[in-house]
C-alpha cells in the first residue's frame, strides 16, 4: 500500500512539473524553452545569458557608448540600467553604480572558487554579470559589472 501511494505521489509530481514547463510557469514573466532561446540568441549571447558565461574583457562595443539612453536585457528587452549610472571602472566590462529599481534579481555563485553576487534579469532570469563593493564611493559604492553582450542600448530620442 505504501509503495503504491509513493508511486502515485511521484507520478503526480512529475505531471505537475511537466504541466508547469509546458505552460511557461517558471517564476519569470518571460519564459522560453532552451530551444527557443537558442533560436533567438547568437552563440555568445546564449552562452552568457542562459549558461552564465562571461565574455572576454574589453570586447564589448558598449564600453565606449557615451550617449544618453537605457541599457536593456538582450534576452527580453527589460530596462536594466540608465546611461547616467554608467561609469568607466577600467574592468573591461560595462559598469554601473546602480540598476533601475526592480530590474534585477540577485543570486550567489561560486563558479570561480569564491562567493560572488550574480545579477540576473528579473523579467527573464538571464545572467547579466556580478555586483561588487568596489564602485564609486561618492555614489553607491557598487560596481555592477555587466557582460556587454547581455545588453542592448536604446538611445534617448531628442525632443
Buried (B, 14 or more C-beta within 10 A) or exposed (E): EEEEEEEEEEEEEEEEEEEEEEEEEEEBEBBBEEEEBEEBBEEBBBBBBBEBBBBEEEEBEBBEBEEEBBBBBBBBBBBBBBBEBBBEBEBBBBBBBBBBEEBBBEEEEEEEEEEBBBBBBBBBBBBBBBBBEEBEEEEBEBBBBBBBBBBBBBEEEEE
